[in-house]
Amino acid sequence: MTQKNNLPCYLLLLLLLWLAACSVQAQENDVPPAYQGMTPPTSDFLTDPANIAGGQKLYRQHCAACHGETGHGDGPAGQVLALKPSDLTDPNGIAAKSPDYWFWRVSEGGTAEPFHSQGSIMPAWKYHLSEQERWQVISYARTL
Ligand code: HEC
């Protein structure tokens, strides 16, 4: 068999890999309808120093144990987890995501798919923090 005869197979393989990658991407980026387009209480909420300061307190209290003081996913409690806490500063990950994505993930935590099936123990903060507090902690986390 010549190199040329194998070409269609390679192309097919590439196409399949591309499709697989797309479906994984779509799953992880899809903000569920209930959270799609959600915005903070005011347009300058996320950049308001008072909210960032309040968010810092909440972050140290509720998030740092897993995500680390500086947000790199290296908190002491996080180290023992099979599925490691996300690096909240990752410019190719959560740091690049929209406010509604953040709000969804912080609110629903590891109860959302595909994270639940992956064994995530990220808490669903909607049961512990008010909407205002969740937006505040997000405002701080986005400065990390
Ligand atoms: C018990 C450990 C733990 C605590 C406490 C915790 N997290 Fe997480 N978090 C995780 C784990 C593990 C993941 C990765 C799995 C996942 O995405 O569900 C994660 C994922 C996330 C994500 C999603 C990242 C992405 O790329 O989708 C965000 C945002 C987040 N955490 C924010 C927070 C905030 C804000 C707090 C505090 C209010 C917090 N976490 C507290 C363990 C924790």
Backbone and ligand atoms as CSV (ligand in chain L), in Angstrom:
chain,resi,resn,atom,element,x,y,z
A,1,MET,N,N,0.836,-1.205,0.000
A,1,MET,CA,C,0.000,0.000,0.000
A,1,MET,C,C,0.872,1.256,0.000
A,2,THR,N,N,0.482,2.181,-0.821
A,2,THR,CA,C,1.269,3.418,-0.867
A,2,THR,C,C,0.740,4.407,0.161
A,3,GLN,N,N,1.547,5.417,0.398
A,3,GLN,CA,C,1.174,6.493,1.317
A,3,GLN,C,C,-0.154,7.119,0.910
A,4,LYS,N,N,-0.319,7.242,-0.404
A,4,LYS,CA,C,-1.482,7.930,-0.949
A,4,LYS,C,C,-2.796,7.211,-0.597
A,5,ASN,N,N,-2.727,5.852,-0.624
A,5,ASN,CA,C,-3.941,5.086,-0.349
A,5,ASN,C,C,-4.422,5.234,1.093
A,6,ASN,N,N,-3.484,5.566,1.992
A,6,ASN,CA,C,-3.859,5.700,3.401
A,6,ASN,C,C,-4.481,7.047,3.720
A,7,LEU,N,N,-4.317,7.984,2.807
A,7,LEU,CA,C,-4.744,9.356,3.099
A,7,LEU,C,C,-6.202,9.459,3.549
A,8,PRO,N,N,-7.154,8.808,2.835
A,8,PRO,CA,C,-8.555,8.931,3.268
A,8,PRO,C,C,-8.749,8.456,4.709
A,9,CYS,N,N,-8.004,7.415,5.104
A,9,CYS,CA,C,-8.127,6.912,6.479
A,9,CYS,C,C,-7.665,7.949,7.480
A,10,TYR,N,N,-6.540,8.578,7.187
A,10,TYR,CA,C,-6.024,9.610,8.090
A,10,TYR,C,C,-7.016,10.758,8.217
A,11,LEU,N,N,-7.573,11.125,7.076
A,11,LEU,CA,C,-8.527,12.241,7.083
A,11,LEU,C,C,-9.759,11.897,7.911
A,12,LEU,N,N,-10.226,10.654,7.771
A,12,LEU,CA,C,-11.388,10.210,8.526
A,12,LEU,C,C,-11.077,10.242,10.021
A,13,LEU,N,N,-9.889,9.755,10.379
A,13,LEU,CA,C,-9.468,9.721,11.775
A,13,LEU,C,C,-9.422,11.144,12.345
A,14,LEU,N,N,-8.843,12.037,11.569
A,14,LEU,CA,C,-8.762,13.438,11.996
A,14,LEU,C,C,-10.144,14.022,12.241
A,15,LEU,N,N,-11.056,13.720,11.307
A,15,LEU,CA,C,-12.416,14.236,11.409
A,15,LEU,C,C,-13.074,13.724,12.697
A,16,LEU,N,N,-12.873,12.415,12.980
A,16,LEU,CA,C,-13.476,11.822,14.176
A,16,LEU,C,C,-12.913,12.462,15.443
A,17,LEU,N,N,-11.589,12.664,15.462
A,17,LEU,CA,C,-10.949,13.280,16.626
A,17,LEU,C,C,-11.485,14.689,16.843
A,18,TRP,N,N,-11.652,15.398,15.726
A,18,TRP,CA,C,-12.137,16.774,15.789
A,18,TRP,C,C,-13.554,16.805,16.358
A,19,LEU,N,N,-14.405,15.867,15.873
A,19,LEU,CA,C,-15.783,15.801,16.355
A,19,LEU,C,C,-15.818,15.481,17.844
A,20,ALA,N,N,-14.965,14.534,18.281
A,20,ALA,CA,C,-14.912,14.157,19.693
A,20,ALA,C,C,-14.511,15.357,20.537
A,21,ALA,N,N,-13.488,16.078,20.073
A,21,ALA,CA,C,-13.008,17.248,20.812
A,21,ALA,C,C,-14.114,18.291,20.924
A,22,CYS,N,N,-14.852,18.476,19.831
A,22,CYS,CA,C,-15.927,19.462,19.833
A,22,CYS,C,C,-17.013,19.114,20.842
A,23,SER,N,N,-17.367,17.841,20.932
A,23,SER,CA,C,-18.469,17.485,21.821
A,23,SER,C,C,-18.047,17.658,23.276
A,24,VAL,N,N,-16.800,17.351,23.599
A,24,VAL,CA,C,-16.305,17.556,24.969
A,24,VAL,C,C,-16.344,19.042,25.292
A,25,GLN,N,N,-15.828,19.847,24.360
A,25,GLN,CA,C,-15.790,21.298,24.532
A,25,GLN,C,C,-17.197,21.842,24.769
A,26,ALA,N,N,-18.139,21.394,23.925
A,26,ALA,CA,C,-19.499,21.908,24.007
A,26,ALA,C,C,-20.101,21.590,25.367
A,27,GLN,N,N,-19.875,20.369,25.841
A,27,GLN,CA,C,-20.411,19.967,27.135
A,27,GLN,C,C,-19.910,20.897,28.239
A,28,GLU,N,N,-18.617,21.199,28.197
A,28,GLU,CA,C,-18.033,21.953,29.295
A,28,GLU,C,C,-18.346,23.444,29.220
A,29,ASN,N,N,-18.651,23.920,28.030
A,29,ASN,CA,C,-18.900,25.346,27.902
A,29,ASN,C,C,-20.370,25.692,28.029
A,30,ASP,N,N,-21.224,24.691,27.921
A,30,ASP,CA,C,-22.646,24.950,27.888
A,30,ASP,C,C,-23.193,25.373,29.235
A,31,VAL,N,N,-23.545,26.634,29.343
A,31,VAL,CA,C,-24.202,27.118,30.550
A,31,VAL,C,C,-25.664,26.701,30.425
A,32,PRO,N,N,-26.216,26.009,31.427
A,32,PRO,CA,C,-27.610,25.562,31.316
A,32,PRO,C,C,-28.573,26.754,31.200
A,33,PRO,N,N,-29.718,26.544,30.544
A,33,PRO,CA,C,-30.660,27.637,30.280
A,33,PRO,C,C,-30.972,28.481,31.523
A,34,ALA,N,N,-31.093,27.850,32.676
A,34,ALA,CA,C,-31.461,28.587,33.892
A,34,ALA,C,C,-30.424,29.647,34.272
A,35,TYR,N,N,-29.181,29.461,33.793
A,35,TYR,CA,C,-28.114,30.395,34.158
A,35,TYR,C,C,-27.637,31.253,32.988
A,36,GLN,N,N,-28.055,30.854,31.759
A,36,GLN,CA,C,-27.575,31.547,30.575
A,36,GLN,C,C,-27.893,33.028,30.611
A,37,GLY,N,N,-26.876,33.856,30.378
A,37,GLY,CA,C,-27.079,35.292,30.289
A,37,GLY,C,C,-27.260,35.984,31.633
A,38,MET,N,N,-27.084,35.261,32.738
A,38,MET,CA,C,-27.231,35.897,34.056
A,38,MET,C,C,-26.126,36.926,34.259
A,39,THR,N,N,-26.480,38.046,34.846
A,39,THR,CA,C,-25.511,39.114,35.073
A,39,THR,C,C,-25.545,39.515,36.541
A,40,PRO,N,N,-24.459,40.128,37.021
A,40,PRO,CA,C,-24.420,40.592,38.407
A,40,PRO,C,C,-25.499,41.641,38.659
A,41,PRO,N,N,-25.813,41.928,39.953
A,41,PRO,CA,C,-26.887,42.861,40.315
A,41,PRO,C,C,-26.765,44.240,39.642
A,42,THR,N,N,-25.536,44.744,39.481
A,42,THR,CA,C,-25.347,46.029,38.785
A,42,THR,C,C,-24.229,45.876,37.765
A,43,SER,N,N,-24.159,46.796,36.790
A,43,SER,CA,C,-23.199,46.630,35.698
A,43,SER,C,C,-21.748,46.739,36.181
A,44,ASP,N,N,-21.502,47.509,37.259
A,44,ASP,CA,C,-20.113,47.632,37.732
A,44,ASP,C,C,-19.852,46.800,38.990
A,45,PHE,N,N,-20.757,45.860,39.260
A,45,PHE,CA,C,-20.673,45.058,40.489
A,45,PHE,C,C,-19.329,44.343,40.624
A,46,LEU,N,N,-18.884,43.686,39.536
A,46,LEU,CA,C,-17.690,42.834,39.617
A,46,LEU,C,C,-16.397,43.631,39.782
A,47,THR,N,N,-16.436,44.930,39.465
A,47,THR,CA,C,-15.212,45.729,39.583
A,47,THR,C,C,-15.276,46.693,40.776
A,48,ASP,N,N,-16.389,46.685,41.505
A,48,ASP,CA,C,-16.556,47.559,42.672
A,48,ASP,C,C,-15.643,47.086,43.808
A,49,PRO,N,N,-14.710,47.957,44.282
A,49,PRO,CA,C,-13.758,47.563,45.325
A,49,PRO,C,C,-14.426,47.006,46.585
A,50,ALA,N,N,-15.602,47.524,46.940
A,50,ALA,CA,C,-16.286,47.034,48.144
A,50,ALA,C,C,-16.701,45.576,47.967
A,51,ASN,N,N,-17.153,45.225,46.769
A,51,ASN,CA,C,-17.543,43.835,46.507
A,51,ASN,C,C,-16.323,42.919,46.464
A,52,ILE,N,N,-15.242,43.427,45.878
A,52,ILE,CA,C,-14.023,42.617,45.794
A,52,ILE,C,C,-13.487,42.356,47.213
A,53,ALA,N,N,-13.542,43.385,48.078
A,53,ALA,CA,C,-13.078,43.211,49.457
A,53,ALA,C,C,-13.969,42.219,50.208
A,54,GLY,N,N,-15.285,42.344,50.036
A,54,GLY,CA,C,-16.207,41.396,50.664
A,54,GLY,C,C,-15.981,39.994,50.128
A,55,GLY,N,N,-15.748,39.913,48.828
A,55,GLY,CA,C,-15.509,38.622,48.184
A,55,GLY,C,C,-14.231,37.968,48.680
A,56,GLN,N,N,-13.233,38.786,48.993
A,56,GLN,CA,C,-11.967,38.236,49.492
A,56,GLN,C,C,-12.177,37.521,50.821
A,57,LYS,N,N,-12.973,38.136,51.695
A,57,LYS,CA,C,-13.284,37.501,52.997
A,57,LYS,C,C,-13.983,36.167,52.764
A,58,LEU,N,N,-14.998,36.178,51.891
A,58,LEU,CA,C,-15.755,34.955,51.608
A,58,LEU,C,C,-14.847,33.901,51.000
A,59,TYR,N,N,-13.957,34.336,50.098
A,59,TYR,CA,C,-13.056,33.407,49.427
A,59,TYR,C,C,-12.149,32.716,50.448
A,60,ARG,N,N,-11.556,33.515,51.358
A,60,ARG,CA,C,-10.642,32.930,52.353
A,60,ARG,C,C,-11.369,31.940,53.244
A,61,GLN,N,N,-12.625,32.280,53.547
A,61,GLN,CA,C,-13.430,31.452,54.436
A,61,GLN,C,C,-13.888,30.159,53.746
A,62,HIS,N,N,-14.301,30.255,52.480
A,62,HIS,CA,C,-15.014,29.135,51.861
A,62,HIS,C,C,-14.277,28.447,50.712
A,63,CYS,N,N,-13.328,29.083,50.092
A,63,CYS,CA,C,-12.761,28.546,48.856
A,63,CYS,C,C,-11.276,28.200,48.955
A,64,ALA,N,N,-10.533,28.968,49.782
A,64,ALA,CA,C,-9.073,28.843,49.779
A,64,ALA,C,C,-8.588,27.450,50.184
A,65,ALA,N,N,-9.334,26.767,51.059
A,65,ALA,CA,C,-8.887,25.443,51.512
A,65,ALA,C,C,-8.664,24.508,50.327
A,66,CYS,N,N,-9.508,24.614,49.329
A,66,CYS,CA,C,-9.357,23.763,48.139
A,66,CYS,C,C,-8.599,24.478,47.013
A,67,HIS,N,N,-9.043,25.703,46.691
A,67,HIS,CA,C,-8.472,26.384,45.517
A,67,HIS,C,C,-7.170,27.120,45.822
A,68,GLY,N,N,-6.793,27.233,47.117
A,68,GLY,CA,C,-5.549,27.897,47.481
A,68,GLY,C,C,-5.730,29.392,47.652
A,69,GLU,N,N,-4.922,29.987,48.533
A,69,GLU,CA,C,-4.989,31.433,48.821
A,69,GLU,C,C,-4.909,32.255,47.534
A,70,THR,N,N,-4.060,31.827,46.601
A,70,THR,CA,C,-3.861,32.604,45.387
A,70,THR,C,C,-4.637,32.033,44.190
A,71,GLY,N,N,-5.489,31.035,44.455
A,71,GLY,CA,C,-6.394,30.540,43.421
A,71,GLY,C,C,-5.827,29.524,42.442
A,72,HIS,N,N,-4.604,29.044,42.727
A,72,HIS,CA,C,-3.972,28.147,41.763
A,72,HIS,C,C,-4.412,26.683,41.900
A,73,GLY,N,N,-5.431,26.456,42.697
A,73,GLY,CA,C,-5.940,25.088,42.837
A,73,GLY,C,C,-5.072,24.241,43.750
A,74,ASP,N,N,-4.282,24.906,44.604
A,74,ASP,CA,C,-3.295,24.185,45.410
A,74,ASP,C,C,-3.542,24.311,46.913
A,75,GLY,N,N,-4.809,24.467,47.308
A,75,GLY,CA,C,-5.123,24.525,48.735
A,75,GLY,C,C,-4.864,23.179,49.393
A,76,PRO,N,N,-4.592,23.176,50.726
A,76,PRO,CA,C,-4.245,21.935,51.430
A,76,PRO,C,C,-5.318,20.856,51.296
A,77,ALA,N,N,-6.603,21.235,51.392
A,77,ALA,CA,C,-7.670,20.233,51.312
A,77,ALA,C,C,-7.779,19.691,49.892
A,78,GLY,N,N,-7.463,20.532,48.921
A,78,GLY,CA,C,-7.592,20.130,47.517
A,78,GLY,C,C,-6.592,19.055,47.119
A,79,GLN,N,N,-5.455,19.022,47.810
A,79,GLN,CA,C,-4.384,18.110,47.417
A,79,GLN,C,C,-4.778,16.647,47.509
A,80,VAL,N,N,-5.703,16.339,48.428
A,80,VAL,CA,C,-6.060,14.934,48.650
A,80,VAL,C,C,-7.185,14.472,47.728
A,81,LEU,N,N,-7.732,15.397,46.946
A,81,LEU,CA,C,-8.851,15.023,46.083
A,81,LEU,C,C,-8.368,14.321,44.819
A,82,ALA,N,N,-9.153,13.334,44.362
A,82,ALA,CA,C,-8.815,12.645,43.116
A,82,ALA,C,C,-8.972,13.619,41.953
A,83,LEU,N,N,-10.085,14.358,41.952
A,83,LEU,CA,C,-10.286,15.389,40.921
A,83,LEU,C,C,-9.881,16.721,41.539
A,84,LYS,N,N,-8.755,17.260,41.090
A,84,LYS,CA,C,-8.162,18.447,41.714
A,84,LYS,C,C,-9.022,19.704,41.484
A,85,PRO,N,N,-9.012,20.602,42.473
A,85,PRO,CA,C,-9.716,21.874,42.297
A,85,PRO,C,C,-9.111,22.646,41.129
A,86,SER,N,N,-9.959,23.382,40.413
A,86,SER,CA,C,-9.488,24.127,39.244
A,86,SER,C,C,-8.538,25.237,39.655
A,87,ASP,N,N,-7.586,25.520,38.771
A,87,ASP,CA,C,-6.747,26.710,38.892
A,87,ASP,C,C,-7.608,27.873,38.404
A,88,LEU,N,N,-8.042,28.713,39.342
A,88,LEU,CA,C,-8.974,29.792,38.985
A,88,LEU,C,C,-8.294,30.908,38.201
A,89,THR,N,N,-6.960,30.843,38.094
A,89,THR,CA,C,-6.222,31.883,37.373
A,89,THR,C,C,-5.866,31.442,35.953
A,90,ASP,N,N,-6.253,30.211,35.568
A,90,ASP,CA,C,-5.863,29.656,34.266
A,90,ASP,C,C,-6.473,30.460,33.106
A,91,PRO,N,N,-5.622,31.159,32.348
A,91,PRO,CA,C,-6.148,32.008,31.270
A,91,PRO,C,C,-6.815,31.204,30.151
A,92,ASN,N,N,-6.544,29.896,30.078
A,92,ASN,CA,C,-7.208,29.064,29.076
A,92,ASN,C,C,-8.395,28.318,29.676
A,93,GLY,N,N,-8.678,28.571,30.938
A,93,GLY,CA,C,-9.772,27.874,31.605
A,93,GLY,C,C,-10.789,28.847,32.146
A,94,ILE,N,N,-11.102,28.681,33.420
A,94,ILE,CA,C,-12.172,29.457,34.052
A,94,ILE,C,C,-11.926,30.963,33.984
A,95,ALA,N,N,-10.654,31.391,34.033
A,95,ALA,CA,C,-10.365,32.831,34.049
A,95,ALA,C,C,-10.875,33.519,32.781
A,96,ALA,N,N,-11.050,32.732,31.714
A,96,ALA,CA,C,-11.505,33.318,30.447
A,96,ALA,C,C,-13.025,33.230,30.284
A,97,LYS,N,N,-13.704,32.660,31.268
A,97,LYS,CA,C,-15.145,32.406,31.104
A,97,LYS,C,C,-16.006,33.611,31.474
A,98,SER,N,N,-17.225,33.574,30.935
A,98,SER,CA,C,-18.172,34.672,31.132
A,98,SER,C,C,-18.757,34.630,32.544
A,99,PRO,N,N,-19.284,35.780,33.018
A,99,PRO,CA,C,-19.887,35.816,34.350
A,99,PRO,C,C,-20.985,34.767,34.552
A,100,ASP,N,N,-21.809,34.511,33.533
A,100,ASP,CA,C,-22.878,33.518,33.744
A,100,ASP,C,C,-22.308,32.116,33.935
A,101,TYR,N,N,-21.184,31.807,33.249
A,101,TYR,CA,C,-20.530,30.511,33.457
A,101,TYR,C,C,-20.047,30.406,34.910
A,102,TRP,N,N,-19.378,31.448,35.380
A,102,TRP,CA,C,-18.899,31.478,36.772
A,102,TRP,C,C,-20.053,31.268,37.746
A,103,PHE,N,N,-21.130,32.031,37.510
A,103,PHE,CA,C,-22.248,31.989,38.450
A,103,PHE,C,C,-22.869,30.592,38.482
A,104,TRP,N,N,-22.977,29.973,37.308
A,104,TRP,CA,C,-23.494,28.600,37.221
A,104,TRP,C,C,-22.601,27.657,38.013
A,105,ARG,N,N,-21.275,27.703,37.745
A,105,ARG,CA,C,-20.378,26.745,38.386
A,105,ARG,C,C,-20.294,26.937,39.894
A,106,VAL,N,N,-20.295,28.198,40.337
A,106,VAL,CA,C,-20.223,28.447,41.783
A,106,VAL,C,C,-21.550,28.030,42.440
A,107,SER,N,N,-22.656,28.290,41.790
A,107,SER,CA,C,-23.968,27.970,42.363
A,107,SER,C,C,-24.214,26.471,42.434
A,108,GLU,N,N,-23.923,25.763,41.344
A,108,GLU,CA,C,-24.265,24.338,41.267
A,108,GLU,C,C,-23.086,23.421,41.594
A,109,GLY,N,N,-21.869,23.942,41.547
A,109,GLY,CA,C,-20.682,23.150,41.893
A,109,GLY,C,C,-20.606,21.823,41.157
A,110,GLY,N,N,-20.201,20.789,41.878
A,110,GLY,CA,C,-19.999,19.467,41.276
A,110,GLY,C,C,-21.287,18.682,41.113
A,111,THR,N,N,-22.450,19.309,41.371
A,111,THR,CA,C,-23.703,18.595,41.109
A,111,THR,C,C,-24.021,18.643,39.617
A,112,ALA,N,N,-23.344,19.565,38.877
A,112,ALA,CA,C,-23.603,19.708,37.444
A,112,ALA,C,C,-22.784,18.687,36.653
A,113,GLU,N,N,-23.358,18.242,35.526
A,113,GLU,CA,C,-22.614,17.370,34.613
A,113,GLU,C,C,-21.798,18.225,33.662
A,114,PRO,N,N,-20.636,17.739,33.174
A,114,PRO,CA,C,-20.085,16.390,33.360
A,114,PRO,C,C,-19.273,16.240,34.644
A,115,PHE,N,N,-19.239,17.288,35.470
A,115,PHE,CA,C,-18.347,17.302,36.634
A,115,PHE,C,C,-18.751,16.259,37.679
A,116,HIS,N,N,-20.089,16.073,37.819
A,116,HIS,CA,C,-20.588,15.103,38.792
A,116,HIS,C,C,-20.049,13.698,38.486
A,117,SER,N,N,-20.157,13.307,37.207
A,117,SER,CA,C,-19.692,11.965,36.800
A,117,SER,C,C,-18.195,11.813,36.972
A,118,GLN,N,N,-17.479,12.948,36.934
A,118,GLN,CA,C,-16.019,12.892,37.089
A,118,GLN,C,C,-15.629,12.821,38.555
A,119,GLY,N,N,-16.637,12.868,39.461
A,119,GLY,CA,C,-16.363,12.749,40.888
A,119,GLY,C,C,-16.035,14.062,41.566
A,120,SER,N,N,-16.526,15.179,41.018
A,120,SER,CA,C,-16.246,16.492,41.618
A,120,SER,C,C,-16.910,16.634,42.979
A,121,ILE,N,N,-16.163,17.176,43.958
A,121,ILE,CA,C,-16.800,17.485,45.242
A,121,ILE,C,C,-16.876,18.999,45.446
A,122,MET,N,N,-16.770,19.756,44.361
A,122,MET,CA,C,-16.976,21.205,44.435
A,122,MET,C,C,-18.384,21.441,44.999
A,123,PRO,N,N,-18.488,22.134,46.149
A,123,PRO,CA,C,-19.818,22.334,46.751
A,123,PRO,C,C,-20.728,23.203,45.880
A,124,ALA,N,N,-22.047,22.972,45.999
A,124,ALA,CA,C,-23.032,23.828,45.326
A,124,ALA,C,C,-23.310,24.989,46.269
A,125,TRP,N,N,-22.731,26.154,45.947
A,125,TRP,CA,C,-22.764,27.273,46.889
A,125,TRP,C,C,-24.108,27.953,46.996
A,126,LYS,N,N,-25.050,27.598,46.127
A,126,LYS,CA,C,-26.380,28.225,46.233
A,126,LYS,C,C,-27.052,27.848,47.554
A,127,TYR,N,N,-26.603,26.754,48.163
A,127,TYR,CA,C,-27.182,26.343,49.441
A,127,TYR,C,C,-26.531,27.041,50.630
A,128,HIS,N,N,-25.394,27.716,50.402
A,128,HIS,CA,C,-24.640,28.289,51.524
A,128,HIS,C,C,-24.457,29.804,51.416
A,129,LEU,N,N,-24.450,30.323,50.208
A,129,LEU,CA,C,-24.207,31.752,50.012
A,129,LEU,C,C,-25.378,32.371,49.249
A,130,SER,N,N,-25.737,33.601,49.618
A,130,SER,CA,C,-26.803,34.306,48.894
A,130,SER,C,C,-26.306,34.647,47.484
A,131,GLU,N,N,-27.231,35.047,46.599
A,131,GLU,CA,C,-26.828,35.435,45.237
A,131,GLU,C,C,-25.788,36.534,45.295
A,132,GLN,N,N,-26.038,37.542,46.146
A,132,GLN,CA,C,-25.141,38.676,46.315
A,132,GLN,C,C,-23.733,38.189,46.722
A,133,GLU,N,N,-23.700,37.271,47.683
A,133,GLU,CA,C,-22.403,36.751,48.163
A,133,GLU,C,C,-21.682,35.959,47.075
A,134,ARG,N,N,-22.454,35.196,46.282
A,134,ARG,CA,C,-21.817,34.428,45.190
A,134,ARG,C,C,-21.196,35.383,44.173
A,135,TRP,N,N,-21.907,36.448,43.827
A,135,TRP,CA,C,-21.340,37.419,42.878
A,135,TRP,C,C,-20.113,38.095,43.485
A,136,GLN,N,N,-20.159,38.345,44.811
A,136,GLN,CA,C,-19.008,38.983,45.461
A,136,GLN,C,C,-17.773,38.087,45.405
A,137,VAL,N,N,-17.968,36.809,45.729
A,137,VAL,CA,C,-16.813,35.909,45.739
A,137,VAL,C,C,-16.270,35.753,44.311
A,138,ILE,N,N,-17.162,35.793,43.333
A,138,ILE,CA,C,-16.738,35.743,41.927
A,138,ILE,C,C,-15.939,37.002,41.580
A,139,SER,N,N,-16.405,38.159,42.082
A,139,SER,CA,C,-15.689,39.409,41.766
A,139,SER,C,C,-14.259,39.328,42.284
A,140,TYR,N,N,-14.074,38.728,43.471
A,140,TYR,CA,C,-12.713,38.582,43.997
A,140,TYR,C,C,-11.935,37.518,43.210
A,141,ALA,N,N,-12.556,36.360,42.969
A,141,ALA,CA,C,-11.854,35.265,42.290
A,141,ALA,C,C,-11.354,35.706,40.915
A,142,ARG,N,N,-12.117,36.582,40.267
A,142,ARG,CA,C,-11.712,37.035,38.934
A,142,ARG,C,C,-10.545,38.013,38.966
A,143,THR,N,N,-10.134,38.478,40.168
A,143,THR,CA,C,-8.957,39.345,40.251
A,143,THR,C,C,-7.684,38.519,40.447
A,144,LEU,N,N,-7.850,37.203,40.712
A,144,LEU,CA,C,-6.676,36.383,41.063
A,144,LEU,C,C,-5.796,36.099,39.851
L,1,HEC,C1,C,-14.033,20.938,48.904
L,1,HEC,C2,C,-13.175,21.586,47.932
L,1,HEC,C3,C,-13.679,22.830,47.217
L,1,HEC,C4,C,-14.134,24.009,47.777
L,1,HEC,C5,C,-14.267,24.356,49.257
L,1,HEC,C6,C,-14.420,24.893,46.667
L,1,HEC,N1,N,-14.173,24.258,45.467
L,1,HEC,FE1,FE,-14.386,25.067,43.618
L,1,HEC,N2,N,-13.854,23.284,42.778
L,1,HEC,C7,C,-13.438,22.160,43.482
L,1,HEC,C8,C,-13.110,21.110,42.548
L,1,HEC,C9,C,-12.615,19.715,42.916
L,1,HEC,C10,C,-13.326,21.637,41.251
L,1,HEC,C11,C,-13.065,20.923,39.906
L,1,HEC,C12,C,-14.228,20.063,39.512
L,1,HEC,C13,C,-15.388,20.859,38.985
L,1,HEC,O1,O,-15.197,21.709,38.083
L,1,HEC,O2,O,-16.502,20.644,39.469
L,1,HEC,C14,C,-13.814,23.000,41.438
L,1,HEC,C15,C,-14.211,23.859,40.407
L,1,HEC,C16,C,-14.549,25.190,40.575
L,1,HEC,C17,C,-14.944,26.075,39.504
L,1,HEC,C18,C,-15.156,25.684,38.048
L,1,HEC,C19,C,-13.940,25.819,37.209
L,1,HEC,C20,C,-14.229,25.467,35.776
L,1,HEC,O3,O,-13.268,25.490,34.995
L,1,HEC,O4,O,-15.375,25.182,35.400
L,1,HEC,C21,C,-15.138,27.309,40.055
L,1,HEC,C22,C,-15.539,28.585,39.335
L,1,HEC,C23,C,-14.907,27.176,41.468
L,1,HEC,N3,N,-14.569,25.874,41.756
L,1,HEC,C24,C,-15.025,28.210,42.368
L,1,HEC,C25,C,-15.062,28.025,43.754
L,1,HEC,C26,C,-15.406,29.080,44.682
L,1,HEC,C27,C,-15.688,30.527,44.316
L,1,HEC,C28,C,-15.404,28.503,45.938
L,1,HEC,C29,C,-15.763,29.141,47.249
L,1,HEC,C30,C,-17.052,29.820,47.353
L,1,HEC,C31,C,-15.024,27.095,45.770
L,1,HEC,N4,N,-14.837,26.854,44.432
L,1,HEC,C32,C,-14.893,26.190,46.800
L,1,HEC,C33,C,-13.349,22.038,44.849
L,1,HEC,C34,C,-13.724,22.997,45.778
